[in-house]
Amino acid sequence: MKIVFLDAETIGKDIDLSGFAELGEFITYDATRPEEVPERIADADVILTNKVPVNETTIGKARKLRFVGETATGINNLDTDYLDQRGITWVNAAGYSTDSVTQHTFALLFYLVEKMRYYDDYVKDGRYRPGTSFTHVDEPFFEIKGKTWGIIGLGTIGRSVARVAESFGANVIYASASGSAPQEGYHMVSLDELYEKSDIISVHAPLNKYTEHLIDADAFSKMKKTCVFLNLGRGPIIVEQDLRDALDRNEIAAAGLDVLDVEPMAEDNPLRGFTDSRRLVITPHIAWASCEARKRLMEMILDQLKDWIEAGGMK
């Protein structure tokens, strides 16, 4: 059996992949452009990928291909209809990153709320020196306790964030962009009410017809001027130019993003010129990627591949 991992750099060089090598010939590429796929998988039985497009154009000539492992939860890069039509088994991984994304949500929040950039600079720039006060509170910060935290996307990650927010004493509300039925144990409100009442808003929704460009100028205009907005769902859920305008006009206090409309960041991204890290922090789509989460991810894919083999997938 020949296994090809098309974009292994996406899961890092610190993750042990030896389990795949034990199953057969195992070839890894750090990255693969779509036009390179046909040659690299010409005689592959199994391919692994995170973001490389898998469709008739890229795999149409791979006649031995029987299994595709999506090393992520999202399957936007897979033409699943085509795979099903050819009888090619495909799998993805769900739930591996819940704790990691939850933790990163609070990392972004605390960086902004606690004014970490300002206070770190204050000390390292030499302003905290003999002759000054033992403390310095020129940049006020607030507690989460008693604040209203609005969540858009109350799936597994959204519920995890809700539990931690409540442990800090926040009042959690949520809204559903698709109009799904209320979830027992959680306070559901309309999107407009969530925008208007929330001190903190975090997005954990998937990208679909209900959420694409959901957070636009109208949404930002309804938020509190003291609101901290966090997007850990998908970049196109927000209109980035409208976020930039909202920050420029001080319609919201700050924003923390782990996802962008185009990744890596496009040269013409309107957020590029906003350099005040006290009000905008952007991380390069890493919320999912703690060491433990990446290890769980590849173990899940390996287990699914082994199950497929044991079920006679190679016969």
Secondary structure, DSSP 8 states (H G I E B T S, - for coil): -EEEETTGGGG-TTS--HHHHTTSEEEE-S---GGGHHHHTTT-SEEEESSS-BSHHHHTT-TT--EEEESSS--TTB-HHHHHHHT-EEE---STTHHHHHHHHHHHHHHHHTTHHHHHHHHHTT-S-TTS-S---SS----STT-EEEEE--SHHHHHHHHHHHHTT-EEEEE-TT-----TTSEE--HHHHHHH-SEEEE----STTTTT-B-HHHHHHS-TT-EEEE-S-GGGB-HHHHHHHHHTTSSSEEEES--SSSS--TT-TTTT---TTTEEE--S-TT--HHHHHHHHHHHHHHHHHHHHTTTT-
